[in-house]
Amino acid sequence: GENVEQHPSTLSVQEGDSAVIKCTYSDSASNYFPWYKQELGKRPQLIIDIRSNVGEKKDQRIAVTLNKTAKHFSLHITETQPEDSAVYFCARGRGGSEKLVFGKGTKLTVNP
Amino acid sequence: KAGVTQTPRYLIKTRGQQVTLSCSPISGHRSVSWYQQTPGQGLQFLFEYFSETQRNKGNFPGRFSGRQFSNSRSEMNVSTLELGDSALYLCASSAAPGSGANVLTFGAGSRLTVL
């Protein structure tokens, strides 16, 4: 299958808590896994990405883990802040092509 | 460095009409791809262009077409508009396929409403 399954579709956390969003895929040839954040009325923006030769990548409060054997990857946000509230999209891609297949998105709400 | 520029930002059309959307990539970026975003289907890939050639096409009917010019600017066209074509059309640019990047930078989008 081509699709990327993303869960949960909505997530509400208290400020300071952690948030985890998970995605699964079935295309074995996928080797690029980006995460995009889209605030209301704005364009999707890349927040972190990981390639298949790496198991984990961190950038300050954001981390992504990849389990290529199980074909799933996750976004972890620690110490959430109200400005983290947005819709987050995971995606998968293959080298040499700019085609990305996106998950349906997770609406994250961080309550102050 | 200017970002990805899409025009027009908003437009309203009626069923049966056609529409052309324009995208100017980041200076130096040679690859342009287009995505359709709707509340129900999320972000769906339309097509990808590099060096004026379509490299990849998504599962959309032939009413959706596109092209890329020698300056890397791209246009997409939708003919015989249907109500279901109402969506945000996003253009994204990247340095070049195979450059190891795959990193897409999106424009603000063109919001099309079909009445």
Chai-1 contact restraints between the chains, C-beta under 6 A:
chainA,res_idxA,chainB,res_idxB,connection_type,confidence,min_distance_angstrom,max_distance_angstrom,comment,restraint_id
A,Y32,B,N102,contact,1.0,0.0,6.0,A-B,restraint_1
A,R43,B,F106,contact,1.0,0.0,6.0,A-B,restraint_2
A,R43,B,A108,contact,1.0,0.0,6.0,A-B,restraint_3
A,P44,B,F106,contact,1.0,0.0,6.0,A-B,restraint_4
A,G93,B,N102,contact,1.0,0.0,6.0,A-B,restraint_5
A,G96,B,P97,contact,1.0,0.0,6.0,A-B,restraint_6
A,G96,B,G98,contact,1.0,0.0,6.0,A-B,restraint_7
A,S97,B,N56,contact,1.0,0.0,6.0,A-B,restraint_8
A,S97,B,P97,contact,1.0,0.0,6.0,A-B,restraint_9
A,E98,B,S31,contact,1.0,0.0,6.0,A-B,restraint_10
A,E98,B,S33,contact,1.0,0.0,6.0,A-B,restraint_11
A,E98,B,E48,contact,1.0,0.0,6.0,A-B,restraint_12
A,E98,B,S94,contact,1.0,0.0,6.0,A-B,restraint_13
A,E98,B,P97,contact,1.0,0.0,6.0,A-B,restraint_14
A,K99,B,F45,contact,1.0,0.0,6.0,A-B,restraint_15
A,K99,B,E48,contact,1.0,0.0,6.0,A-B,restraint_16
A,K99,B,N56,contact,1.0,0.0,6.0,A-B,restraint_17
A,F102,B,G42,contact,1.0,0.0,6.0,A-B,restraint_18
A,F102,B,L43,contact,1.0,0.0,6.0,A-B,restraint_19
A,K104,B,G42,contact,1.0,0.0,6.0,A-B,restraint_20
A,G105,B,G42,contact,1.0,0.0,6.0,A-B,restraint_21
